[in-house]
Amino acid sequence: MVATDKPVVLPEADWHARRRAHEERVTAWTAPHQARAARGEKHPVHDFLFEYYRFRPAWLRRWHPGPDVVLLGATAREFLRWPEYHEADGGVALNPAALPRRESVAWILNLLRLTAGRAPAFACFGLHEWAMVHRQTPAEVRHNAWPLRFPPDELARLVEAQPVRCSHFDAFRFFTAPASPLNKLAPTRATAPDFEQPGCLHANMDLYKWAFKLAPFTPAELIADCFAFAREIREIDMRASPYDLEKLGYAPIRIETPAGRAEYEAHQRDFAARSQPLRARLIALCERRLAAA
């Protein structure tokens, strides 16, 4: 996103069309989740983006134009119910001065810049999901409604026979107590920015988190782009996990084999390349917000 001298002015019909398109796009993701929730059903792949990140479906459906946009028409006044908006240039727009939590935006910007500047690493092979169930009892396993592909002792042997190199703190913190010492790295909450790198599936899923935390200054379309990307990544994340999800239509990526590790790395490389344009858009957004504030 580039700072502009003049804002983009959207007639009422134009921004209504953009809002409808956004709502239709995200409803394809939110409606199945809400229907499952109403039935009391759990989905080990797609519920994650709503439950772990804790952003409500209604928030994802909410359309925001982003900065440097003026909405025209009588219905634009509905945006004034949010404190970040004000009347400007004959319409309604985000208030450039209404930047909450400047320190948070600066922290996010630093993390994104550091991640973008690092070479991606491709040697973890998705073992973080295995480390999260390492030497647990069946009752302790998080998604215990679904079977594991190996008996517990065999799963433990496979984890202990391979180097574990998880660089993402918010994955590492869920390792079981026996698995934590196996990790070659030791990220903490405070040192997380020192370890993030674009080859990590979870770091790339987190682009959705950072996009949402910057809302409503993040254009809704960018939030949806990050969500769609995270959804793809989550599928690969769980296909490479020790869970047997074939009944849900997810063929396993057998990282316990050389062919499976090669398949996983190919996905990592693809995600690493595709993450950088999204990350760059978020970096530019943070820079724009801090400069405006």
N, C-alpha and C positions, 0 to 999 in steps of 0.2 A: 504494500500500500504506500502510495506516494503522497506527501503533503501537497495540497493544491492552494493556489491563491483564491480561487472562487469555488464555492461548494457546488455539488451537483444538485440541480433542482429537479425533483420528480413530480410531475402532475399526478393528481389523485388516481387516475386510471392506471398509470404506470406502476406506482408503488403497490396498489392493490393487486395487480397481476403478479408482481414479484412475491408478495406475501402469500397469495394462493398457491403459487408454484412451490414455495418452501413448505407450506403446510401439507400439501399433497405428498411431497417427497418424504418428509419425516413420518407422516402417518403410516406409511408402509412399514416402518420400524416400530413405532410406538403402539400401534393398534394390536399386533400380535402379543406384545409383552403385556399389555393391559388385559387382554382376553385371558391369557394364561394366569395372571394374578387373580382375576375374578374366579377362575376355576380352582385356584390353589395349586397350580402346576408350576414346577421349576424347570428351567432350561439351563443346562450347565454352560452353554456357550453364550447365548444372546442376553441372558439376564445380567451378566457381569457388567455390561456397560451402564446399566441403570442402577444396579445395587452397589457396586464397588465405588463408582464415581458419585453416586447419590444425587444426580441431577434428574429431576422429575421429568416424565414424558411431556407434561404441559410446558415446562421450561424450554425443552428442545423444540417444540412446535412454535413457540413464540418468535415472531419475526421482528428483527431490528435492522435498520438500514446500515448501521455503522456510522463512523464519523464523516464529516464533510458532505453530508446529504441533507437537503431541506425537503420536507414532505409538504406538499400543497394540498389544499382542500379542507372542508369542514371536518371530515372524519380524522384528519391528522391530529386534532386536539386530544384524541383519546390517549396519545402517547404522553401527554402532560401528567398523567397519573403516576408516572415514574419520575423520581426526582432528578434523573440525569438529563431530562429533556427540558427545553425552554422554547419560547417563541422567538423566531429569528428570521430575518429576510423574507417576511411575508408568509411564513409557514412555521413548521415545527422541526427542530433539529436537536441533536445531542449537544449539550453544553460542554465546550472544550475544557472548561474549568472544573467540571464536576467529576474529577478523577478521584475515586476513593482508594485508600490504601496505596499510596504512592510507593511505599517500601515494598509492598507485594509485587507491584508491577516491575519495579527495578530488579527484584529477586528473580522473577520469571524471565525477564530479559537476559539476565546474566546466565541463567541455566540454559536457555535456548541458544545463546551465542556460543557458550562453551561446548554444548553438544554438537552444534553445527560445525564447529571448527576441528573436531576430533575425527581421526580416521575410524571407520566402523570396524568393530571386532566381530568375528564370525565363528568363534570356537566354543560357544556355550551349549549349542545343540538342544536348547529347550529343556535342559535338566532341572530348571527351577521348579517346574510343575511336579517332577519326580521327587525333588527334595522336600516339597511341601507335604508329601505323604510318606516320607521315608520312616520306616519302622513304626508306623501308626497301627493301631488296632482298626478293624473294619468300622467300628462305631465312631472313631475319631476322624476318619477320612471325610473331607469336606463334601464332596459330591458322592456320598456313599449310596445314593439311589442307583448309581451306575457302576458296573463291575470294573475292576482293574484288569489289565491285560496279562498280569503275572501274579502268581502267589506272592505274599508279602516277603518271604525270604529271598525269592528270586529277584524281586524288584529291588530289595536292599542290596543284593550282590551287584546288580547292574549299576546302581548309583555309586557304590563304593569302588567299582572297577574303573570309573571314568573321572577325568578331572572336571570339577565343578567350577565354572568361572562366571558367576552371576554378578553383573556390575550395577544392577538396579536395586536400590535400597528397598523400594516398596514391594519387590518380589522377595528379596533376601530376608526381610523381616518376618515372612511367613514360613521360612524353613523350619522344620522340626528341630528340636534340640540336638538329636544325634546328627542331623545333616549340616547344621551351621558350621561346625569346625571343618567340614570337607570343602567349603568354598575357598577358592584361592584369593578372593578379595574380601574386604571387610567394610563395605559402605555403611555409613550411619546417616541419620537424618541430617546432621550438620554437614557431613562431607559428601552428600549425594551429588552436588554439582561437579565434584572432582572426578566422578566415575561415569557419569552419563555419556553415552556414545550412540551414534545413529544406527548401529547394527543391532541394537537391543529392541526386541519386539515391544516390550513394555514401555520403553522410552518413547517409541513411536505411537503407541496407543495413547500415551499421556498427552499427545498434542491436542486431543479432544478436551482433556481436563484443562489445559492452559487456555484454549480458545474459550471455554465456558467461563473460566474465572475472570476473563477480561470482558465478558458481556456486561452491559449491552453495547460496549464499544466495538466488539467483534461483530462484523456483519453476520447475520443469521446463516447466510449461504456458506460462509467459511466454517462456522460451527458444524454445519451439516456435512461439509466436505471432510472435516476431521473425524466426525462420527462414522461416516461411511468407511473411511480408511481404517479406523480402529476396529470396526466390525469385521473387516477382512482379516486383519491381523489376529483377532481373537479366535477365529476359526482355525487358523494355522497353529496358534498357541495350543489349543485343545486337541487338535489332531496329533500333535507331537507329544501330548501328555501320556501318562500311563493309563488313562481311562479308555475303556472300550465304548465308543460312541457310534458304532456302525449302525445301530438301530435308528439313530437320528440322521443317518446319511453321511456321516463323517468317517471316511476311510482313514485309518491311522497312518501317520508318518513314523515309520519304525526307526527311531533314532538309535535304537540298540544295534542297528546294522550299519555298515558303511554306506549302503545305498540310501538308507533313511537319513543319515547325517548329511549326505550330499544334497538330498532333496530339501532338507530343512535349511541348509546354507543358501541354496538357490532362492528360497523365499526370503531369507534374511537380506540378501543382496538386493533383491527387488524392492523390498520395503525400505531399505536404507536409502536407495536412490529416490524413491517416490516421496519419502518423508521430507526431503530437503526443501522442495518448493513450498510445502505447507509451513514448515518451520520458518522459512524466510518471510512468509506473509505475516506470521505472528510476531517475528522480530521487528518487522517494519511497523506493525500496529503498536507494539510496546514503545518503540522509539517515538512514534507520532504522539502517543498519549502523554509521554513524559515531557516532550517538547511543548505540547499545548498547555500542560499544567504549569 
